Amino acid sequence: MNKLFIASVGAIVATIVLGFSVFYLFILDSKGQPAVSSAASAPSSTSGEQTATKPDHPYLPPSMDEVPEGEEGELIKLGYKEHNETSTVLDEYVGNKLSCASCHADGGVASSLDLVGISKTYPQYNPRAGKEVTIEERINGCFKRSMNGKPLPLDSKEMKAMVAYYTYISTNVPDGTKERPWAKMPKAEGDLTKLNVDAGRELYNKACITCHGEGGDGGATGLPLWGDESYNIGAGMARVRTAGGFIKKYMPKAPMGGYKAGSFTDEEAMNIAAYINSMARPDFPDKINDWPKGDAPDDAAYETLAGKKDPENK
């Protein structure tokens, strides 16, 4: 009995000692301070709700809690609001119900089509324009196409605010950066002659209809995919490979119909995109002047003056 008692006490003591040893080695550093993970040890500017969903970002943007005081800070805050609530804050420039955040979610810093570093990569050559464009011109391209509206005046407070916000979230990206691999969205691959709109409709009804509605009018999310309140034919999403790539990587946002983000094949994603883009949407009269050098991609949704479509330019 005494031996059993002594053995039991010894086991308890050993357990306590082991526990304190683990605590010391893994919880306290050599100075007796609480240790932190590499992610948590990042500068305080990486904290905040913006980055909570993507802590593994190579260049975590500063938090909105750390926006500087004064005029610059006010512009950044306005730009953040404009990004997330474009259709209401800038309703005179937006012709549908979409906002920048419809594609570039969570302030453009997390879950889809990341914009961190975007201000560092402009000016850059744009094949669709056939020339080098500024970040202001690229922003206005989205207003005219994705939001079926009109461009912001280049010297307006509204434009300066958007540029200020994108510059702010790009703070930690090195100057001279030209590529943003962390934001890469591969376009869907496949034979365009084998697109199946009917198959796309079936998949849409399984995995998309709850959020976007039976008539593509926005459903539960308020994000219409076709009709007068959606993007026009000149938008990037009107291209099957582009829309397919977005669908494959990011849709559905929550598991639905047996699918989750990343589970669609290229073929399935392209069929869904083909179905969505087979539906009526606003025209874009200036589309005829796109890809003036004749290097339009093979999934361009319309013919241009240059005419030629290059299957290698996807």
Helices and strands as residue ranges (DSSP letters): H 2-22, I 23-27, G 44-46, G 49-51, G 64-66, H 70-84, H 86-89, G 100-102, H 105-108, G 118-120, E 124-126, E 131-133, H 135-144, H 157-169, G 181-183, G 192-194, H 197-207, H 209-212, G 236-238, H 240-250, H 266-277, G 285-289, E 296-297, E 309-310
